[in-house]
Amino acid sequence: MDTNRPQDSLSLGSSSLDAASLDETVRSVTESSANISASAEELFTQAQRHMRTIKVFSWNLWYGGREIDDALTKQQAVLQHEDIDILFVQECFGGAGLRLGRVAGMTVAQQDYDCAVLSPSPIRLLSTDTAPFATAALVQTRLGEVLAWSVHLAPWDYGPYRAASLPEDAETVFSQRGEQMRTEEAAKILSETDRILAELGELPVIIAGDFNVPSGLDWNGVGQPQTAWPATQAFMDAGFTDAFRSAHPYPAKAPGLTWSQIEPREAEPRDRIDFIYARGLDVVAGT
């Protein structure tokens, strides 16, 4: 490997170097130096961007991993390939989030048996009136403190089963008890967010997890009936950005389906029901 800098390789004392060659050599050295400067500036910019960015990951562990052979080892293998600042997990089924945090070297904040927030950074569990469907934590990131919620809204009366009734019979679909529960749970999470911020001051907020309901950004009349699902709409009305749809704005090109590839298509409709909502942060696509 040649470790010399370009200027180190320039020999002005050579008798074979005429004026034209000298001009060309100087020009080449100048261009090389400019390229090096540009590369250094690009590396500096990337480092700055990294320091101003946090990476988040939402994961439903599916019955705490009990349906998967050697689940914890496989979960750990997934995390080894991800540089995660905040991990949101659902379906902990008691201790699955704690076990995952132990092998991943992350601190765990968990309010009840279902949802947990994990991070390699300092983290503090916040007491909220949202058990068992949501856990809130204060995470100290390189951006400063972030209010992080892991949520798992009610699974009953899954709306896409009634797609044929939409949008004409939306009122009936939305009046199902499961839909009402999800809407109430979303309202409680937003209410508790307001309470926490009133106590702690304004902070970036991330609400992520399994919402068990689609988004009106996907059900936009193209492919799916135009439907503003109340629970997910509530977060957008409160100023939250749907991170995936912000990074991938066209549902037809990037549907982002999260449920359910483990079931036959004829038995279970495919949809995006897991979300990361952010407020007070700009969204960039993960790498």
C-alpha positions, 0 to 999 in steps of 0.5 A: 500500500502506498502511504505517501501523500500526493505532495510527497510523491512530487519530485520538482528536482527531476531533470525530466520534468518540463514546464508542461509536465510540471503544470499538469503534475501541479494540477493533478496534485491540486485536484487530488488535494481537493478530492481529499478535502471533499472526502474529509468534509463528507466524512465530517458531515456523516459524523455530524449527522450520526451525532444528530440522529437516533435509530429506533426499532419497534418489535412485537415479540409474538407471545414473548417468543414462545412460538419460536424455537430458541427464540432468545438466541434468534432475537439476540442475533437480529439485534447484533446487526442493528445499532439501536438507540431505543428499542420498543417491544410488545408481547413481552409476556412477562419476562421476555423483554427483560431477558432480551435486555440482559443479552443485548446489554440494554436497560429495560423499562416495563410497566406491566406484562406487555410493553417495554422500552429498552435502550443502551442509554440511561432510561427511567420508567415513568408511571402512567395510567396506561397499563397494560397497553402502554409503557412510557420511559424517559431515555437519555440519548445523544440528542438529549432526553426523549419521551418514549412510549411502547404501545400495544392497542386492543386486538379485538374487532380487527377493522380490515375484516370489515373492509367490504363495508367501507367507507359506506358503513364506517360508522358501524365499523368504528362502533365495534367495541375493539375499535372503541377500545383502541381509540380510547387507549390512543386518547389516554396515551396522548393525555398522559403525554400532555401530562408528562410534558407539562411536568418535564417541559417540552421534549421530543416524543416517540410512540411506537408499537403494535396498534392493531389498526391501519392508517388512513395514509394507507387506506387512501382510496387507492387499493384500499377504501378511503378510511380515516381509522380513528386510533391512528388518526388521533396521533396524526391530529396531535402533530405526530409524524408517521415515520415510515410513511414520511420516509416512504410516501407512496403506499403502492410502492412501499406498503410496509405490511407488518401483519400477517405474513405468517398466515395464509393470505386468504385467511388473514388480510395483509396490512401495516398496523405497526407504527413509529410516530414521532413529534419534535424530531425530523424523520430520515430513512434507516440504513 
